[in-house]
Amino acid sequence: QIDFFSGRWAESGLLSEQEIRAGRLGAYSAEDPTQGGTAMRASASTGITTRDRRGATWHLDAYLVQASDRVFTNRSIFLRDPDHGDQLEHVDDRVAYGGGGYYARGGIRIGVQARADDANIGMWHDERRRRLDTCFAVDNPCTVTAAHVRDLAVYAEDTLRWHGVTVAPGARLDQLTWDNEDLDAETATSTKSLTATAARARISPKLGITFAPTRAIDVVLRGGGG
């Protein structure tokens, strides 16, 4: 399966209460009419499912996603830069890829999933969507980083039925690693560097219980953590 999406939008953003009271701004006015953004997303995925002689189901899938987002905001109008305005351009260009598989037989399903994200994320000081030489007190860009996120997960779930009561327990274990590299030459080697690394493993349990006190009523209880 292949999907593609592209879009753009404009917004008025925040309006000055003082300007509204003075009558210089109406319902459809904007202090900065160039706010908004653009978005693009393309993805491809494939999968296969088969059954063996024992009646068990085997499934494999894989996907690739490329996305690009640019958002222009101006939360403080002309507070920080009286000459050019305070517009900021937020950029997120990333590629995500991964896959998974599971084995299911009866009410039991055991699976594994993996995902990797590689993203270039930055912020610039703009004037009407044009990048300036400076980001207020520092050089442009304000920040620019490369983020690498990896997630490997295994899970298991079961469905048990006993005298009209269905119990569905399950658990998932995720191992997440996150690396952020500061690509801004102005801060990459200083104490203000955004370079960082983190890792965490987490178990997420879940439990569902269903029973029918009458033929017309099903009561479902579900809970989980993550």
Summary of the structure (lengths in Angstrom):
residues: 226
radius of gyration: 25.3
end to end distance: 30.2
largest distance: 78.4
contacts: 606
relative contact order: 0.11
helix: 2%
strand: 66%
